[in-house]
Amino acid sequence: MTARGRRVAVGLVAALAAWVLGPRLLRHVGFFRVRQVELVGVRYLAPDAVIGALHLGPSASMFDDLDPLTERLQGLPGIAEARIVRRFPGALKLMVREEEAVALVPGVAGGPLTVVDGAGRPMPFDPSRGAPDLPVASSADTDLVSVLALVQSVGPSLFESISTARADRNTVTLQLSGRRLLVRRDVGPEVIRVLESVAHDLAVRGRPYAELDARFAGQVVVRRASRVGT
């Protein structure tokens, strides 16, 4: 091997050693200790609970393996997806996607409101962090919250207008500001799209209404205030 070849070989070995051993050595350098944690995507979960799930010790380093930390985040109830990014010299950026919250329901025996998902299951969310963005359902009735989840998915702008919701026999009533929408418990996405289209069209044309009834096959009945309740 020529002298130049030996130098190249030595350089490659040195680079490989630095790549393998560098993080292990730098892990003990105080300059690279984790001093800051940034949260992105947290709406309802308590920030302290998210950060606490990492179990970061005082000697946590930027060169620690991120996989175990990510797994701890993804194992936290209420988190659907998580990713961690290093921001040198001493910050970790946590990017999470929470499970979809659908409604607030009254607590047992007059207790505080509880956040539930589309199946009516309680979620470990703090209602005070997002209560204005969610409708209040009369109960965690499976059909009722599943209808809300459907509206949230198919017609998000319509969902944002819903203040309260309740279910009676075969009917789900969605209350908007001064108006209400009636649908069947087994309503499908196409009906929700039609409802949203009708509501938008009436608003554009300046035609007030008190109730839209979509419980009948192939049609939406528009009722004015004088016809509602009669």
Backbone torsions as a table, in degrees:
resi	resn	phi	psi	omega
1	MET	NA	134.7	179.1
2	THR	-71.5	165.6	178.9
3	ALA	-61.3	-38.9	178.9
4	ARG	-65.8	-40.3	179.0
5	GLY	-64.0	-38.5	178.6
6	ARG	-65.1	-40.0	179.3
7	ARG	-63.9	-40.7	178.4
8	VAL	-64.4	-43.7	180.0
9	ALA	-62.5	-44.0	178.7
10	VAL	-62.5	-39.4	179.0
11	GLY	-64.3	-41.1	179.1
12	LEU	-65.2	-41.4	178.3
13	VAL	-64.0	-41.7	178.7
14	ALA	-63.8	-41.4	179.3
15	ALA	-64.5	-41.4	178.9
16	LEU	-64.4	-41.4	179.5
17	ALA	-64.2	-40.0	178.6
18	ALA	-65.4	-38.2	-179.4
19	TRP	-67.7	-36.8	-178.3
20	VAL	-82.8	-44.7	-173.0
21	LEU	-92.5	-19.9	-176.2
22	GLY	-54.4	-54.4	-180.0
23	PRO	-58.3	-36.8	179.3
24	ARG	-64.7	-39.8	180.0
25	LEU	-73.1	-43.5	-177.9
26	LEU	-69.4	-19.5	179.0
27	ARG	-59.5	-24.0	-177.6
28	HIS	-98.9	4.3	178.8
29	VAL	-88.6	123.8	-175.8
30	GLY	-59.6	-27.8	-178.7
31	PHE	-61.1	-26.3	-177.2
32	PHE	-103.6	22.0	173.5
33	ARG	-70.4	147.3	177.2
34	VAL	-74.1	116.0	-177.9
35	ARG	-114.3	-12.5	-175.8
36	GLN	-147.3	141.5	176.4
37	VAL	-126.7	123.6	178.9
38	GLU	-103.8	140.4	-180.0
39	LEU	-113.6	133.4	176.4
40	VAL	-130.9	129.1	176.7
41	GLY	97.2	0.3	-180.0
42	VAL	-85.6	118.9	178.6
43	ARG	-114.0	-45.9	-172.8
44	TYR	-112.2	-31.2	179.6
45	LEU	-68.6	148.4	176.2
46	ALA	-72.5	126.0	-179.0
47	PRO	-53.7	-39.9	-179.7
48	ASP	-61.6	-34.7	179.6
49	ALA	-68.7	-38.1	180.0
50	VAL	-67.2	-47.9	-180.0
51	ILE	-65.7	-39.4	-179.9
52	GLY	-63.2	-28.6	-179.5
53	ALA	-65.4	-18.9	179.0
54	LEU	-73.5	-27.4	-177.1
55	HIS	56.7	47.5	179.1
56	LEU	-75.0	128.1	176.6
57	GLY	-89.6	172.1	-179.6
58	PRO	-63.6	-19.7	-179.1
59	SER	-101.3	12.0	-179.5
60	ALA	-57.2	133.4	-175.8
61	SER	-116.4	155.9	176.3
62	MET	-65.9	-17.2	-177.8
63	PHE	-99.4	7.3	173.9
64	ASP	-67.6	154.5	177.5
65	ASP	-64.3	128.4	-177.8
66	LEU	-84.4	-18.4	-176.6
67	ASP	-58.7	-47.9	178.6
68	PRO	-61.5	-35.5	179.0
69	LEU	-66.5	-41.6	179.1
70	THR	-64.0	-40.8	179.1
71	GLU	-63.5	-37.7	177.9
72	ARG	-64.5	-39.9	178.0
73	LEU	-65.1	-45.5	-177.7
74	GLN	-68.6	-18.7	176.3
75	GLY	-86.6	-3.6	-180.0
76	LEU	-78.6	125.6	178.3
77	PRO	-54.5	134.0	179.6
78	GLY	100.0	-10.7	179.1
79	ILE	-105.3	125.4	179.8
80	ALA	-90.5	-34.0	-176.2
81	GLU	-154.6	145.0	-179.1
82	ALA	-145.1	148.7	175.6
83	ARG	-146.9	143.9	-178.6
84	ILE	-122.0	133.9	179.2
85	VAL	-124.0	136.8	176.4
86	ARG	-79.9	138.4	173.4
87	ARG	-129.1	95.4	-174.9
88	PHE	-66.4	147.5	12.6
89	PRO	-93.6	-12.1	-173.0
90	GLY	-151.1	32.3	-178.0
91	ALA	-129.1	141.5	172.5
92	LEU	-111.4	133.4	178.6
93	LYS	-106.7	116.4	-179.8
94	LEU	-98.0	119.0	178.5
95	MET	-112.9	114.0	-174.9
96	VAL	-123.2	153.5	170.8
97	ARG	-120.5	115.7	-178.0
98	GLU	-77.4	156.7	170.9
99	GLU	-61.3	148.7	-178.0
100	GLU	-72.2	120.2	172.3
101	ALA	-85.8	137.9	-172.8
102	VAL	-112.2	-38.7	-174.5
103	ALA	-158.0	166.0	170.2
104	LEU	-106.8	135.2	177.9
105	VAL	-125.1	149.4	179.4
106	PRO	-61.2	143.2	177.4
107	GLY	-74.0	168.6	179.4
108	VAL	-67.0	136.1	177.2
109	ALA	53.4	43.8	176.6
110	GLY	77.0	17.0	179.6
111	GLY	-70.3	178.4	-178.6
112	PRO	-65.2	158.9	178.6
113	LEU	-62.0	145.0	179.7
114	THR	-118.4	138.7	176.2
115	VAL	-83.6	133.6	179.6
116	VAL	-127.2	159.0	176.5
117	ASP	-94.3	-170.0	-175.8
118	GLY	-69.1	-8.7	176.4
119	ALA	-105.0	4.0	179.7
120	GLY	84.4	9.3	-179.1
121	ARG	-83.6	135.8	178.0
122	PRO	-62.3	143.3	-180.0
123	MET	-117.4	148.7	-176.9
124	PRO	-80.1	51.3	-177.8
125	PHE	-107.7	152.7	176.9
126	ASP	-89.3	109.2	-177.2
127	PRO	-57.7	-29.2	-177.4
128	SER	-67.7	-16.1	-179.5
129	ARG	-86.0	-17.3	-176.7
130	GLY	-148.8	12.2	-176.5
131	ALA	-53.6	-40.3	-178.2
132	PRO	-62.6	-20.4	-175.6
133	ASP	-91.0	-4.5	-174.4
134	LEU	-121.3	141.7	175.1
135	PRO	-72.9	155.8	176.8
136	VAL	-97.8	116.9	179.1
137	ALA	-92.5	148.0	-178.1
138	SER	-66.8	-24.8	179.1
139	SER	-162.3	175.7	177.1
140	ALA	-90.3	26.4	176.8
141	ASP	-48.0	127.9	-174.3
142	THR	-57.3	-45.6	-180.0
143	ASP	-64.5	-40.5	-177.4
144	LEU	-62.6	-52.0	-177.4
145	VAL	-71.5	-28.0	177.4
146	SER	-69.3	-33.9	175.1
147	VAL	-65.2	-43.0	177.9
148	LEU	-62.1	-40.5	178.4
149	ALA	-63.5	-37.8	178.9
150	LEU	-65.3	-45.2	178.7
151	VAL	-62.7	-41.4	179.4
152	GLN	-59.3	-37.9	-178.1
153	SER	-78.9	-43.6	-173.3
154	VAL	-87.9	-41.2	-177.4
155	GLY	-129.7	71.7	-176.0
156	PRO	-56.7	-36.4	179.4
157	SER	-67.7	-36.4	176.6
158	LEU	-67.8	-41.2	179.5
159	PHE	-58.5	-40.9	-178.5
160	GLU	-64.6	-19.3	-178.9
161	SER	-89.1	-11.5	-176.6
162	ILE	-77.9	127.0	178.4
163	SER	-98.5	-43.9	179.1
164	THR	-139.3	163.2	179.1
165	ALA	-149.8	145.4	177.5
166	ARG	-149.1	161.0	-179.0
167	ALA	-125.8	135.7	177.0
168	ASP	-136.1	118.0	-179.6
169	ARG	50.7	-110.6	-177.4
170	ASN	-99.6	7.7	-172.8
171	THR	-118.2	138.3	170.6
172	VAL	-111.9	126.3	-179.2
173	THR	-107.2	121.5	178.1
174	LEU	-107.1	118.8	-176.4
175	GLN	-95.7	124.2	174.3
176	LEU	-107.4	-172.4	179.1
177	SER	-69.7	100.3	178.7
178	GLY	75.7	3.3	-179.3
179	ARG	-137.7	168.4	175.0
180	ARG	-147.4	153.8	179.1
181	LEU	-118.6	136.6	179.2
182	LEU	-115.0	126.8	177.9
183	VAL	-137.3	163.1	175.6
184	ARG	-77.9	158.6	178.3
185	ARG	-61.4	-32.1	-178.3
186	ASP	-98.7	29.7	-178.0
187	VAL	-58.9	144.9	179.0
188	GLY	-105.0	170.3	-177.4
189	PRO	-61.6	-33.8	-178.0
190	GLU	-64.7	-37.3	178.7
191	VAL	-65.1	-40.1	178.8
192	ILE	-62.6	-41.5	178.6
193	ARG	-63.0	-41.4	178.9
194	VAL	-64.8	-43.1	178.5
195	LEU	-58.3	-46.4	-179.5
196	GLU	-62.4	-39.6	180.0
197	SER	-65.9	-42.8	179.5
198	VAL	-64.5	-44.8	179.7
199	ALA	-61.3	-41.8	179.0
200	HIS	-65.3	-43.9	-178.7
201	ASP	-62.6	-42.2	178.9
202	LEU	-64.4	-38.8	180.0
203	ALA	-66.3	-42.6	179.8
204	VAL	-63.2	-38.3	-178.4
205	ARG	-84.7	-1.4	178.0
206	GLY	67.9	31.7	-179.3
207	ARG	-103.1	107.6	-179.3
208	PRO	-70.3	151.0	176.9
209	TYR	-149.5	159.2	179.2
210	ALA	-106.4	-26.5	-174.5
211	GLU	-153.9	137.9	170.7
212	LEU	-115.6	121.7	-176.3
213	ASP	-110.9	110.7	-177.4
214	ALA	-111.7	29.7	-178.6
215	ARG	-83.8	-6.4	-175.9
216	PHE	-104.9	141.4	-176.2
217	ALA	-61.4	125.2	171.9
218	GLY	75.3	11.2	179.9
219	GLN	-153.3	156.5	174.0
220	VAL	-122.0	120.9	-179.8
221	VAL	-89.4	124.2	178.9
222	VAL	-99.5	123.4	-179.7
223	ARG	-118.4	135.2	174.7
224	ARG	-83.6	170.2	-174.3
225	ALA	-57.8	-39.7	-177.0
226	SER	-67.8	-19.3	-178.1
227	ARG	-94.7	-14.8	-177.7
228	VAL	-80.5	129.7	177.7
229	GLY	86.8	-0.7	-179.6
230	THR	-92.4	NA	NA
